[in-house]
Structures are given as C-alpha cells and as structure tokens.
C-alpha cells in the first residue's frame, strides 16, 4: 500500500494526505503505522478521532486500525495528552465507550 511507502520515507509532507485517508471507513492499520513512523504530532487529533469512531464490535480491519491508532498515540507520549483530552471532551455522550477507550490511553 502507498501508506506503507510514505511511512518508510518519513517525509512530514505525507502527514496531511495520510490524515485525509483516516476519514474513510475502509482503510487499514497501514495508515496509522505510517503516521507513527513519520512521528508528526499533527496526526494526534485525527488518530484520536478515528479511534473514537472505531466500534468495539467492528470487523477485523476496524479493530486492527483501532489498535494501531492506540499504539501510535501512546508512542507520541505526553504530546498526545492535550489533543486526546480535547477529543474526549468533544465526543457526543453516545460515544461513551469511545471516551473510556481514549481515557485509557492517558
């Protein structure tokens, strides 16, 4: 996949196109892994939002993406805390399970 190649290159200019891919439901964890390899903090909020949208009962691809997104956010460490808190505060009450999943990363 192109996301894997972009992650290997590690060019920060790839962050925006990769983040754009997070908007689609049928992407796989390669996008999150590529963002992790690039290591640009701009990916924190979109990854947190994608993680919040991933249902716990989803298919394999959705669970793999949620797991990969979680790992990337943990790798970002302290710099991910503020964007995670903002994402948690902005989630609708219907996403209660998602809030707890994000709180677990803190």
Helices and strands as residue ranges (DSSP letters): H 2-9, H 14-21, H 30-38, H 43-53, H 60-76, G 77-80, H 81-90, G 93-95, H 96-103
